[in-house]
Amino acid sequence: MKNINRGSANIWLVVLIVAVVAVGGYFLLQKLDVPSSDQPQNQEPTNNTNTQATTDETAGWQTYRVEKYKFEFQYPSSWKLGFDVTTPEQTAITFSDGNEKPPIFGAGVYPKTGAAEDVKKDLENPKEENISVLGMSALKIAGVSKFTKALETYIIFEKSGNTYVFGGLVPEATTNLIVSTLKFF
């Protein structure tokens, strides 16, 4: 019975992070008056997240380090940490754009599979693409959020029995760039 409850808690934490980023993005988009998803987006999709970011693209970025899971990644210095919830079994991190706005990006580590299904159920017509992250098979999922009606992109992969999820309401190229700075130590 204990394992069933633990599995339910993990699923709800993934759903909570996706919902927080989605709702936060909705309010952010309302304030910024960003074009809706049915209008053309000025972002270039980038398929290769395995290449290292050039120094110029991430110059001045901050590094976020997760000791428990022995990884770090860089993020824009203008972003602010929203929350970092680390339990004995998982961690969830969100970032806002630095103006006390709701979260626009999230990262999480979960001891389960199925995170891709959790993400897809919150997106309209999700598109999937198999990619590589640090030589590992990964899945990129992009679609319009059912909550914000804005495009969201997530990158999901498994390592050492854990599922890693990165993404949110930032352009796909930004998600790719953040994931390209990912390092395990």
Secondary structure, 3 states (H helix, E strand, C coil): CHHHHHHHHHHHHHHHHHHHHHHHHHHHHHHHCCCCCCCCCCCCCCCCCCCCCCHHHHCCCEEEEECCCCEEEEECCCCEEEEEEECCCCEEEEEECCCCCCCCEEEEEECCCCHHHHHHCCEEEEEEEEEEECCEEEEEEEEEECCCCCEEEEEEEEECCEEEEEEECCCHHHHHHHHHCCEEC
